[in-house]
Amino acid sequence: MAETIAALEKVRHFLLTHGAARFVTLREGELPDDLPVAKRAGWRKRIGRRGGGQGGNDWHYCIPPEVWSREVCAGFDHKAAAQALQDAGYLLAQGTGRLTRMERVGLGNPVRVYANNEAILAGNRWAEGPDNADEEETLPF
């Protein structure tokens, strides 16, 4: 449990520290800005369940696997960290058995990313399911 919380805190800290400076915000129907982003760590975009995973209301930080393993999860097992985020409801994976997903981020073809819900920034997650779809749960950090 302690390692899980530490991994969640590490990812949260990375996003809080680098969110505005190192992530390109993508808005639906718009091309990404041509402004250079120094040491880009990924993209911020809305992902949801409507329309085959597009056009949702939730913002996600889409992080390429290389950045995820070398920077975001430095000092941790990056796969275990991703699993911890998925278990906590912060990681939006593509299909059963995957921790990543393919996303269009303005580079032509879709790229594989770890898609982290921005709810991690507040330490909250939205529990899903028929009985608690609108309830908020807070993790211990």
HELIX and SHEET records of a PDB file:
HELIX    1   1 ALA A    2  ARG A   22  1                                  21    
HELIX    2   2 PRO A   65  VAL A   67  1                                   3    
HELIX    3   3 TRP A   68  VAL A   72  3                                   5    
HELIX    4   4 HIS A   78  ALA A   88  1                                  11    
HELIX    5   5 GLU A  118  LEU A  121  5                                   4    
SHEET    1   A 5 PHE A  23  LEU A  26  0                                        
SHEET    2   A 5 GLY A  42  ILE A  47  1                                        
SHEET    3   A 5 ASP A  58  ILE A  63 -1                                        
SHEET    4   A 5 VAL A 111  ASN A 117 -1                                        
SHEET    5   A 5 ARG A 101  GLU A 103 -1                                        
SHEET    1   B 2 ASN A 124  TRP A 126  0                                        
SHEET    2   B 2 GLU A 136  THR A 138 -1                                        
END                                                                             
